[in-house]
Amino acid sequence: MTPEIILRYLHFISIFAIVGSLVSEHLLLKKELTRKEIKRIATIDGVYGMGALILLAVGLTLWLGGYGKPTEFYTYNFIFHIKVTIFATIGILSIYPTVFFIKNRKGDPDEKIAIPKSIFILLRLELLLLFIIPLLAGLMAKGIGSF
């Protein structure tokens, strides 16, 4: 296998990890959670974080490393820049829920913790933005957005 194929495979696997973990977090979220449930969500959030870091590293390698399409294909495509901006926005939106889950995972496992409404809103916004990215990727693949 060529390095490009391995990189693209890792790129897709990390996307699946991100989507799967965000959907799982959303499905497990309730108005009140025990610390045990929060710990489970924090673990899933860790998978989300690792997926995001791998996606970022591989994406930058594909963009700037000379694998596959030339660097200019991405650099001079405004849709690619929108995609990257949305990805960064999702990362920023995920900070508060991650910190909340980390801070509240320890203690009595049966203690109930009220989940702020903002956590629900942020997770749903992350999911909404995440599902825009494949549309942008499809447009890019057709050559739309090049300067």
Buried (B, 14 or more C-beta within 10 A) or exposed (E): EEEBEEBBEBBEBBBEBBBBBBBBBBEEBEEEBBBEBBBBBBEBBBBBBBBBEBBBBBBEBBBEEEBBBEEEBBEEBEBBBBBBEBBEEBBEBBEEBBEBBBEBBEEEEEEBBEBEEEBBEBBEBBBEBBEEBEEBEEBBEEEEBEE
